[in-house]
Amino acid sequence: MMRVAATVEALQAAGIRAERGYPANEAMALQGPVVAVTVEHSDQKKVVLAATVYCPAHLGGRLCEERAEQVADVLREQRGRCEVGSCSYDAESSLFSVKVTALWLESLHNSVQIDDDTLAFATEFSAVQTRQVQQVTDSETGEKSVINEEVIWTVAVQEVLPYREVMVVDHKGAFTLRVKHDHCTEIYPQCYWLSITLEECDGGLIRKRIARSWTERIIEE
C-alpha cells in the first residue's frame, strides 16, 4: 500500500528505523528501537495506520515513549492526525511498546491552493453555492420580474498545523482558491476571508477558514 510505503520512507528519512510490520521472532532479537507500520483501516475516504514502536527492555520504557513522540511528529508533517498511546511491557518478548495511530483523510489527496501557495496541511474542503435574487413587482399587474441575480460561493478549508509551523498572516485582499482533483480543477476567483479560527489538537493546531466569492465557479478539465 502506497501510504505504508510513504510512511516508512518518511520515518527512515528522519533517522528512525521503520519496517512494514515486524515479525515477532525478529522483534525478540532487537538491539534498538524499531517502528512497525501496519494498516488498521482503509477505504475510499480514510486510511488509519498503526506505527508501533518496539524497544528492548534493557533500554527502558522512557526511550520507547520518546521515540513514539518523534514518530508522531514525523507523521503529522505528512498530514496525519496522530494519537500516541501509553507504554506497555511484554514479559515474554522483553519488549516495551507504544502504539502511534495516524489517520489520513483520503478525500484530499488532491491539493488546495490559495493563489500560488499550496496548503500542505489541508485536510478538509467544502463549497456551498447560494443565489440571491432581487425582484420587483409590477404595481398594476402584480407580476414579478428579476432585476438582479447574484451567485455566492461559501468555501471552507480546514488544516491541521504542527505547532512549529510558521503562521503566515493572511492578506486581506481578494485571492483565488483552487482545488485540484485527479481529472479537473475547481477555481473560485475573487474570494475574501470571512472568518479564521484556531483550535488546539494533539500535537498541533486546527485552523478553520471560511471565505466567500461572488463570482461563478470555474471548472477546468
Secondary structure, DSSP 8 states (H G I E B T S, - for coil): -HHHHHHHHHHHHTT--EEES--HHHHTT-SS-EEEEEEEEE-SSEEEEEEEEEEEGGG-HHHHHHHHHHHHHHHHHTT-EEEE---EEETTTTEEEEEEEEEEEGGGSSEEEETTEE-TTEEEEEEEEEEEEEEEE-TTT--EEEEEEEEEEEEEEEEEEETTS------SS-EEEEEE-SS-EEEEEEEEEEEEEEEEETTEEEEEEEEEE-S--EEE-
